[in-house]
Amino acid sequence: MYKIQNNRLFWQRLLTVLTLFISTGLLVILTNFQTNATNQNSYQQKPHPLPPTLEKWQDKTNSGDYFDNIQPTKVGYLIWSSFPVKVKIEKPTGISEKQSQVWVNNVLQTIQEWNIYLPLQVVENSEVADIKIVRKAPPLQIEPGSKIPRARSALTTYELYNQNHQNNILSHHFTILLSPSQTGDYVLSAARHELGHALGIWGHSPLQTDALYFSQVRKPVSISTRDVNTLKKVYEQSTSLGWSVVEN
């Protein structure tokens, strides 16, 4: 959902929530849009320098990518320009301490995997986090033409905001919900997949050998060369994120 509202400093704040979720056996993109009658902001898009980790990345296997399946948003591609990206893992409640630690360790593993390609930092303070990961059941999905709700195993949303009112820098942050029904390797798979979305791969691969494959698979896979090739290509694109918003 996009929502525009003025704050007391008369800066216009654009709130955007775009939802990406995994339902049972199927990964679907759902977009909900709402705005005021007029939009006084102009979003100029331009690329940022490639992060050093991606600049050094070379695919010697010519594995290709699935960049054509990545969807730009109203503000361009969902690119991070300030590193490290700060990730907060909310410690689960309602389960034993041992179970909680196992879940946290699984999520930590996926963060370490993606950290090879983009600098990530685990933080304790939710207020400074760019990405929050929570063990919580996503809202039920009701598909078009059906009245029967379906459970989702994961949900990723993002929100746009002005980080610095003086410079009017457009920024974003993500929230990832991982269903408590997911255990073991499926927690790893869901966290790996959703974190890929939160790092900028706002779309899916058609191949089961990629972590961003559009559907769950019985045997979860690691981050593939194609995943990284796609991530690098995303970071070569233009975006409004990290740049000043021009007020008309």
N, C-alpha and C positions, 0 to 999 in steps of 0.2 A: 504494500500500500504506500502511495506517495501522499504526504500531507504537508501543507505549507502553513506556517504560522509566524507572526511577527513577535519578537521578544521586546522587552522594555527598552532596549538599545536600538530598536527599529531595524535590527538585522533580520532578514528573512531566513527562516530555518526550514529546510526541506527534509522531511522524514520519509524514508523509503523502506518498505519491507517487501522483499521479493522472496518467495518461498520455494524451497527446493526440497522434496521429500522422497523417501523410499517407502513404498507400500509393499504389502506382501507380494513378492515376486515381480514387482514393477516399480521403476523409478520414474516419477512424473514431475514436470515443472508446472507450477501454478503461479500465475501473475495476477495481482489485484491492484487496480489503479484508481486513485482518487485525488483530485486536486481542486484548488479554488478556481474561480473564473479567469483570473489573470495570474501570470507568473512573471514577476519582475526581474528574475535572475537570468543571466545569460551564461551558459556553460561552454566555455572555450576548452577544446580538447587538444592536447598535445602529449607526446610521449615523454617518459622519464628515462634517464640513463638506466641501462640494464644493471641489476644487482651483480656484483662481482662473481657470485656463485653461479649465476646463470650465464654470465658472459664467458666464463671459462668452460661451460658445459659443451661437450662435443659428442655427437652421436656418430660413432665409427661404423655402425651397422646399417645406417640408412633405413631405420625402422619406420620413418614417417611420423605423422601426427594426426589428430582429429580436430584441428583448429576450426575447420569449417562448421563444426557442431557447437562451437562456443558462442554464446549469445552476448553481444554488447548491450548495455543498459542505456538509459537516457543520458547518463553521464559518462558513457564510454565503457571501457573494460574495467573490471574490479581489481585494480592494481594497487599494491602497497608500494609506497615510495620512501617510507621512514622505517629503518630497521634497527634492532630486531623487532619483528612483530611480536607483541606481547600476548601470551595465551594464559588464561586462567582456567584451571580444572577445578570445578566445584566438587568438593568431597561428598560422596553419596551419603545419604542418611536412610534410616529404616532397614539397614542390613547390617550384618556383623562387621566388625573391624577388619577381619581377614578378607571377607568378600569385597569390602570397600577398597582395600589396598590393592587387591587383584585388579579391580576395575580401573583404578587410577594408574596402575602400572601398564595396563594395556593401552590406555590413552597416551601415556608418556612415551610408549614405544612408537606410536604413530607420529608424535611430535618430533621425536628424534629422527625418524625416517625422512620427514619432509625438511627437517633442519639442514640436511645435506644440500638442499637446493635453494632454500630461502632461509635466512637467519631468523630463528624463533627463540623466544625466551619465556619460560614458565614464570609467572608472577603470582604472588599471594593476594594482592590487592585487586579486587574486582573493578574498582573505579578507574584503574589505569589500563585495564585489559582491552586489547583490540579484538580478541576472540574469546568467548566464554564457552566452555564445554560442560554440559550438565546432564546427569543421568536422570532423565525425566521422560515420561511417555508423551510423544507429540499428540496434538489434537487429532481426533478421528477424521478420516477423509471420507467425504461423500462424493462419489463420482457423478458426472453429469448423466442424467437419465436414470439414476439409481437412488433409492431411498435407504439402502443398506450401507451403514458406515463400515469402513475398513481400517484396520490398525496400520500404523506406519512404524517402521523401525528406526527412522531418523528424520530430523527436520533441521534445515539450515535457513536462517533469515539474516538479512542485513539491514542496517539503518544508516542513512546519510545525515550528517550534521556539520555545522560550522565549528571547527576545532579552535580557531583563533579569530575572535570577533574583530580584532584590530586589522588583521590582514584578510579576513573573510576566507580562510582556507577551507575548502570542501574536504571532509573526511568521512570515514565509514567505520563501522564495527559490526561484528557478527556474533550471533548466538547459535550454538549447535546443541540440539537435544538428541540424546541417544536413549532409545527405549530400554527400560529395565529388562525387557524380555530377551534382549540380546546378551549372550554369554560367550565366553571363550574367544575363539577365532572370529566369531561374528561381531564382537565388540571391536576387535582390531580392524576388521573389514569396514564396518560402518564408520568408525572414527577416521580411518585413512581416507575413505571416500569423501566424507563431509568436510574434512580439513582441506582436501584438495579443492573443493568448491570455495571455501573461505579464503584460500590463498589466490584465487583468481580464475580457476577453471570452472566457469559458470555454464556448464553444459556436460555432455556425456559422450563416452566412447561407444562405438558399435561393437567393439571386440571384447570378449570375455577375459582376455589376457591383460587388460588394463584395469587399474584400480578404480578408474572413473567409468567403468562399464555401467550401462543404464539400468541393469537389473542385478539383484543379488545372485550369487553363484554358490554352489555347494562347497567348493573349495576356494576360499578367499586367496587372492593373489596380491603380491607386493606391488609397490610403485614401479611401473614399467618405463622403459626408454621412451615409449610413445607418450606417456603421461608427462615426462619431463620435457620432451620436445614441444608438446602443446603448451606447457607452462611457460617455457622460454618465448614462444611465439606470442603468447598473450602479453607478456611484459615488453614486447617490442611495439605494442599498439598504443594508440592515443587514449587519454582519459582526462576527465576533469578533476578526478581525485588527486589531492596533493597540490592543487593550484588554486589561486584566488578566484572567487566567484565575482563576475562582473555584474554590477547592479545597473539595470537599464533605467 
